[in-house]
Amino acid sequence: MTHGYAINPRKDAYKEGISALTGLATSVVSDVLGRTIGAVGILPVNKSPVSVCGNAVTVSVRSGDNLMIHKALQILQSGDVLVVDGGGDISRALFGEIMMTVAKSHGAVGAVFDAAIRDVEAFEHHQFPCWARGVNMRGPYKDGPGSINVPICIGGMTVNPGDIILGDGDGIIALSPEIALEGARLGKEKELTERKTIQTILDGKYDDAWVDAALKQKGAL
C-alpha cells in the first residue's frame, strides 16, 4: 500500500445503541458521562433545528484535500454519519452540495467536518444535517493522501470507526458502543430530572438554596 493511504472496512452499526440514544440532547449525555466528551468549535451549518444519531464512518485527510472523502462516499450505508478530520483547516471547503447528494443517496444521515464546507443553502434545502468548523467557497485539492475508517480527532474529541455520533444544535458527541446503552440510560434519567426542575420553576417552587450553601462552604458568604 502506498504510504499515507489506508482504506479500511466499514464498521457495522450498533443499532441497539443508536436506537437508545436517538432523541437525547448532546448536553445531557455529555453531562452524565463526566462532561468530558464533545467536539469543541464544530457547530451545525443548518439554519433549522438539526439532530442526528448514527454510525461513524471516519476519514482523515490533509488540509484542503478531499480525494479520500470521495472514496469514503462509496462505502457509506444507511444510517451512517461521515466524520472527517481535516486538521481544523478552513481555508478550503472539503464538502459541498454534490458530495452531500452522493452521501444522502447512499443513506447517510449526516456529516461532521473539522474543516470547512460550502453550499450551505443546499444542506438546509435538503434537510441534511451537517456540522463543521467553518464555511468557505474555495474548492479543495484532490491529491491525497488520507485514511478511511481509522481513529481520528475532531475538535479535541476522539472518534473511532463504528462509534455512535449524536448531534444537535449544541454540537457533536461520539460514544463507543461499549458505553452507549449506559449513556442512554443515564441521559434519560437526567432529562426526567431536568423536566421536573423546570416545572418547579414554572410553579414558583424552585429551590436554589444550594447556591448559598456552596458559597458558604467556600468561605464566600
Stockholm file with secondary structure:
# STOCKHOLM 1.0

chainA/1-221         MTHGYAINPRKDAYKEGISALTGLATSVVSDVLGRTIGAVGILPVNKSPVSVCGNAVTVSVRSGDNLMIHKALQILQSGDVLVVDGGGDISRALFGEIMMTVAKSHGAVGAVFDAAIRDVEAFEHHQFPCWARGVNMRGPYKDGPGSINVPICIGGMTVNPGDIILGDGDGIIALSPEIALEGARLGKEKELTERKTIQTILDGKYDDAWVDAALKQKGAL
#=GR chainA/1-221 SS CCTTEEECCCCCCCHHHHHHHTTCCHHHHHHHTTSCCCCSSCEECCSSCCCEEEEEEEEEECTTBCHHHHHHHTTCCTTEEEEEECTTCCSSBCCCHHHHHHHHHTTCCEEEEEEEECCHHHHHHTTCCEEEEEECCSCCBCCCCEEESSCEEETTEEECTTCEEEEETTEEEEECHHHHHHHHHHHHHHHHHHHHHHHHHHTTCCCCHHHHHHHHHTTCC
#=GC SS_cons         CCTTEEECCCCCCCHHHHHHHTTCCHHHHHHHTTSCCCCSSCEECCSSCCCEEEEEEEEEECTTBCHHHHHHHTTCCTTEEEEEECTTCCSSBCCCHHHHHHHHHTTCCEEEEEEEECCHHHHHHTTCCEEEEEECCSCCBCCCCEEESSCEEETTEEECTTCEEEEETTEEEEECHHHHHHHHHHHHHHHHHHHHHHHHHHTTCCCCHHHHHHHHHTTCC
//
